[in-house]
């Protein structure tokens, strides 16, 4: 595993440990992304308005076009306009389990697992289902990323590297978020900062 700021490269089924020997183990990680735009030298070269249900990391941006790009922009979650259009296909189909109800809309991120304390082996389960499309709990996040060097779009992978800030937020939380609320908004901001492209 690659070390990064004291935490580890994060995949479902693996964990990361802080300096107090508390390990966060993930059993499920899913999220929705959409409105992918790819740029080269500031010029838009690819515009994909579909949504994708990400269930495995690293996630490869599925495309049959190999545009060479140097930066990406996409939405983590689902925008309010898409919610108002109602349930649609692609990554937004309800059978994927990423939809609450018409009042609450889509679940943008599902993160489930447990916290293990290495000293006493105690296990604390957590369940974070994050979403919300109406003010004041709107929490979709706009993500912009610059690549280290230009490469074909179909070779770019999206990964998740949790930061110390996200780790701390989890440890200080109530270990459950299941509806739109202020904590979901805050956690979505932290989660979006953990997405990287390579």
N, C-alpha and C positions, 0 to 999 in steps of 0.2 A: 504494500500500500504506500502511496505517496504522502509524505508529511507536508502539511500546509498550515502555518500559523498555529501549530500545536493541536490541530485536529486532523482527522484522516479523511481521505477520499471516501465518499459516502455512497454506498450501494445498498439496495434493499437486502436485508439479511446480515448486514454488517453494522458496526457501530463506531462511535468515537468517544474518547475519554477525555475528561478535563483533568486539571491538576489535582483535584480532590478525589480522584479515582472513581468518579461516577460515570458510568457508561450508558449512552443512549443507543439502544438497539432498535432497529426499524424492522417491522414485519410487513408493512404495506406503505407504499408511497406512490400516489397517482396524482396527476394534475392536468389541467386544461391549458393549452396555449393556442393562439390564433393570430390572424392578421399579420403574418410574417412578411416583412419587407426586407429585401437584400439590396445593398448598395456597393458600388465600386467608384471610388474617387468622388463621392458625393452624389452620384447619379443612381437613381432607382433602376435596377435591372431585373428585379423579380418582385411580384406583388401577389401573395397567396392569401386570400380572404377566408380560407377554410379554418376550422378549428380541429385540433388534434388532441386525442386522449392519450397522454403519456403514461405508460405503465411499466416501462423498462428504461434503465439508464445504463450507458449513455444512449440518448435518443438521437437518431439520425434524421435530419430534416428530409422527409420523403419527397423527392422530386425527380422527374425524369430529365430535367434540364440541368446542365452543368455550368451555369453562369459562374464566372470567377468574381468573387466578392471580397470586400475588406471590412464590412460591417453589417450588422443585422439589427432589426427592430421588430419586436413582437409584443403581444399582450399576454400576460399571465392572468388567466381567468377569462371571464366572458363579459363584454361591455353591456351597458344598459339597453342599447338599441337592439342587440341580439336577444336579450331577455324579452323585450316587448314583442319581438317577432314570433315568440313562442318556441315550442320544441321543434328542433330540426334534426337532420341526420348528421352524417360524418361523425366527428368526435363528440357531438352533443346529444347523441341518442340516449334516452333515459335507461335503456337496458345496460348501459355501462355503469350504472349505479352512481352517477355524478349529478343527480338532480334531486332536490329536496321536494319542492312543491311550487305551485305558481306564485305563492306569496314570497317565498324566499329565493326561488330560482335555482341556479346551478351551484354545485359544490365545486370550487375552483381547485382546492388542494385537499387530498385525504392523506393524512400522515398518522400511522398507528404503530405502536411499539411499546417499549417499556424502558424504565431506568433501573439500572442495577448498581448498587453500592458495593464496591469491591471489598470493603471492610467487613460488612455484616451480611452481604449477599442479598439484601432486601430488594425486592422487585416492586416497582411502582408502574402500573400500566398507564399509557396515555393514548388519547384519541383526539386528534385535531381535524375537524372537517370545516374548512375555511371557505367562506363565500359571503356574498352580499352585494346587491346591485343598486340599492336605493340609499340615498343620503339619510342619516349620517354614517351608515355602515358600508358604503360602497368601498370595495377593496380590490378591484382588479388593478393590476400593476403594469405600467408601461416599461418595457425592458429594452435598453439599447446596449449593444456590445460591439466592441472593435476587436478584430482579429489581430494577432501578432504579425501575420503576413497574409496576403490575398491567397485564396484557395477556392476550388470549385464548391458551390453550394451543397452538392450532394455528397461531399466528403466532410462536411462540418457536423460535429456532434455536440449535443447539449448535455451537460453533466451538472451535478449538484455537489457543491462543497460547502458544508455548513460552517458558518462563522462562529466564533466564540460568543458573539452577541445573541445568535439564535439559540445556541446551547444554553446560555444563561437564562434566556426567556423561558425555555422549556422547563428548566429546573425550578424557576420561581413561579410557574403557572399553577393553575388548579388541575392541570393534567387532562382537561377536557374542554373542547370548544365544539359545539354541535349546532350553532346557529349564528346568523349575522350579529355582531356585537363589536364593541371597541377593541377587545383583545384580538379578534380575528383580523381587524384592519392592521393593527400593529404587527401581528405575526406575519401577515402577507407581505408587508414591507420588508421585514427581515428575510423572509423566504426568498423573495425576488433577488435580493443581494447575494444569494448563495448560488444562483444559476450562472454557469459559465459556458462558453463555447470554446472548442478546440479543434 
